[in-house]
Amino acid sequence: MKLLEERIQKDGKIRNGGAVLKVDSFLNHQIDVKLYNEIGKEFFRLFGDEKVTKILTIEASGIGIACIAGQYFDVPVIFAKKSKSKNIDGSVYTSKVESFTHGKVYDIIVAREFLGPEDRVLLIDDFLANGSALNGLIQVVKSAGATLVGAGICVEKAFQPGGDLIRGQGIRVESLARIESMSETEGVTFC
Ligand code: 5GP
């Protein structure tokens, strides 16, 4: 998606020796709602004929994007919660996610009442790096016995293994900007 690529070139900031792209000024701290709207529209263009019944994302940065997309699909948006509780009971689906940005492993939970075998689920997230967040969501969809339609990602860091790992499972992943390489001196190169 040209618009997103141009915005990354203009306002993205590369940190941690080329490992992290900060998009805080337009995507996941301060939010450019018009850009979110174009992103939501694009996800609908890509997945609109898939009879999606639920959009599933993960808190916090996926929520806004998923909500805008949800308006186009006209379906509910569920966000997986990051749980600190040790007593996770049977009323939730759960799986584990390793945070790329913080390095910690945490549980994610989704209440069983919101997802079931009748659902066709589109996953949405802001970034795809090692694939842990997406894998956690995929496990939740599997536990629910729901059908996974695919995943819509804003920014895929294609130099990290997540995209290949998830596509390798036969899952459709559509990334609006795919970064081939990035460095603090050379900037960002798209695939
Ligand atoms: P993964 O689980 O695929 O390794 O990482 C995906 C999650 O980590 C995303 O939900 C996102 O919040 C965060 N993330 C991964 N890489 C980056 C990055 O370069 N920049 C930002 N802002 N977030 C990232």
Residues whose N, C-alpha, C, O or C-beta is under 5 A from the ligand:
A	BS01	5GP	A19 V20 L21 K22 V23 E98 F100 T101 F127 L128 A129 N130 G131 S132 A133 L134 G162
